[in-house]
Amino acid sequence: MAKFVVTLRLPDFFDEDFIALIPRHRAFINQLIEENIVESYAISADRTRGWVTMNGQNAATVRAVVERFPLYQFLREIEIDELFVFDSTASRFPRISLN
């Protein structure tokens, strides 16, 4: 299965409808993390962009999942890039402590 990074552009202003969907959106992201579809999820400190690392067969299947995000209707721009290399501390063995 391939890995993709999805770059999201969030709206400039978060109205009541957007804010009301945040709990449902977070629950969906948590479900995708548990299913190993989403590996990482991050939102910039200024809340203008987000990055989601996802596993999928191809860009079309990843896009289909993104389109199910509860906040999808509010996203201004979505970029999906397949990754050649993805390395992180989470994918490595834990460090051994010789205490």
C-alpha positions in Angstrom: 0.0 0.0 0.0 1.3 3.4 -0.9 1.7 6.4 1.4 0.4 9.9 0.6 0.6 13.3 2.2 -2.6 15.4 1.9 -2.2 19.1 2.2 -5.4 20.9 3.2 -6.1 24.6 3.0 -8.6 25.6 5.7 -11.0 28.5 5.5 -10.0 32.0 6.5 -12.8 32.3 9.0 -14.4 29.5 11.1 -18.1 30.1 11.3 -20.6 28.3 13.6 -21.3 25.5 11.1 -17.6 24.8 10.8 -17.0 24.8 14.6 -20.0 22.5 15.1 -18.5 19.9 12.9 -15.1 19.8 14.6 -16.0 17.0 17.2 -17.4 14.8 14.5 -14.4 15.4 12.3 -11.9 14.6 15.1 -13.9 11.4 15.9 -13.6 10.4 12.2 -9.9 11.1 12.1 -9.4 9.1 15.2 -11.3 6.2 13.7 -9.1 6.4 10.5 -6.0 6.4 12.8 -7.2 3.2 14.5 -7.8 1.6 11.1 -4.3 2.5 10.0 -5.6 4.6 7.1 -4.3 7.9 8.7 -0.8 7.8 10.1 -0.4 11.4 11.1 -2.6 14.5 11.3 -1.4 18.0 11.9 -2.9 21.5 11.7 -0.6 24.6 11.5 -0.5 26.9 14.5 -2.2 29.7 12.6 -5.0 27.2 11.6 -4.7 27.9 7.9 -3.3 24.6 6.7 -3.3 20.9 7.6 -1.3 17.8 6.6 -2.5 14.3 6.8 -0.3 11.3 6.0 -2.5 8.5 4.7 -2.2 4.9 3.4 -4.1 4.0 0.3 -4.1 2.0 -3.0 -3.8 5.2 -5.1 -4.6 8.9 -5.0 -8.2 8.3 -6.0 -8.8 6.1 -3.0 -7.2 8.7 -0.7 -9.3 11.5 -2.2 -12.4 9.4 -1.6 -11.6 9.1 2.1 -10.8 12.9 2.3 -14.2 13.6 0.7 -15.8 11.8 3.6 -14.2 14.2 6.2 -17.0 16.0 8.0 -15.2 19.3 7.3 -14.6 18.5 3.6 -17.2 21.1 2.4 -15.2 23.9 4.1 -11.7 23.0 2.7 -10.5 25.5 0.1 -7.8 23.5 -1.5 -6.6 19.9 -1.3 -3.3 18.5 -2.7 -2.5 14.8 -2.6 1.1 13.7 -3.2 2.4 10.1 -3.2 5.5 9.7 -1.0 8.6 7.9 -2.0 10.1 8.0 1.5 8.3 8.4 4.8 10.4 8.0 7.9 9.4 8.8 11.5 10.2 7.9 15.0 6.8 6.2 15.2 8.0 3.6 12.6 11.2 2.7 14.5 11.9 0.4 17.3 11.8 2.0 20.8 15.1 3.2 22.1 16.7 0.8 24.6 17.4 2.2 28.1 20.2 0.6 30.0 19.0 1.8 33.5 
